[in-house]
Structures are given as structure tokens and as C-alpha cells.
Amino acid sequence: MSKVEYLSGWQPELCIQLDIHSIQKADFNRFLVKHFPSTQLLQQGGHFEDADREGAILQLKKSFDKAIEEGGSHHSLYQVFSTASLYLRWCDKQSVNAFTQCSVEGYMSHHNEGSPGFWKFPPNLT
């Protein structure tokens, strides 16, 4: 049985406005529920399935805050956010817990099969 949680409000402190070419934001609220709903849907409230990864997501958000405070590249941070969103979507689709060795290995294996060379080492490094 799926665990459903009513989100009564979007948390603005979990959203970072990134200063890159187009207006981009890293909204960590979207990582707290399964299937990565839009910020707009979360702000409207409703029923969403809890992803049970709040601790890891808050830690990731904290590392973004620290990187920004230290002058880190917003473009690089957005790339990390985008990659994390792809990984979490894959975990949700596969019904596996995120941030486990099994899920990371499964995700990387999935990319080895579907993306030519993206996760594979160059021949001279294997």
C-alpha cells in the first residue's frame, strides 16, 4: 500500500533561485515526494506520495546552501540538481529506495545499457 501524505504548503526555504542564463530554480520540495511533481502543483497543495527521503534531501539542500555561500558555480549546482532529479525519478519508477548502494548501482547499470558510453570508463582506464 502506498503512503500518501497531504502537503498543506510548499516550503519556500527549500527552493533556491539559481543565477544562470535563464531563470532556474532548484526546488528541493519536489524531491520530497515521488514522481517529481512541478513546483506549481506542490504550491497548490494536494495529495502526494511521500518519498521517505527527507533526511537525505535536506542534507543535499544544505550542501547547496554552503556551496553558494562559498561562491560555487550556479551552473554546476543546477547540473547536480538535474542529475539528482533523473536519479530520483528512476528510483520512483523502479520502486526502489533512493540513496542506497543497490539503487545507485541499478541506476548506473541502467545508464550503461541505455546511454552509449556516458557511465562507462574509457578503454585505457578499465
C-alpha positions, 0 to 999 in steps of 0.5 A: 500500500502506498503512503500518501501524505497531504502537503498543506504548503510548499516550503519556500526555504527549500527552493533556491533561485539559481543565477544562470542564463535563464531563470532556474530554480532548484526546488528541493520540495519536489524531491520530497515526494515521488514522481517529481511533481512541478513546483506549481502543483506542490504550491497548490497543495494536494495529495502526494506520495511521500518519498521517505527521503527527507533526511537525505534531501535536506542534507543535499539542500544544505550542501547547496546552501554552503556551496553558494555561500562559498561562491560555487558555480550556479551552473554546476549546482543546477547540473547536480540538481538535474542529475539528482532529479533523473536519479530520483525519478528512476528510483520512483519508477523502479520502486526502489529506495533512493540513496542506497548502494543497490539503487545507485548501482541499478541506476548506473547499470541502467545508464550503461545499457541505455546511454552509449558510453556516458557511465562507462570508463574509457578503454585505457582506464578499465 
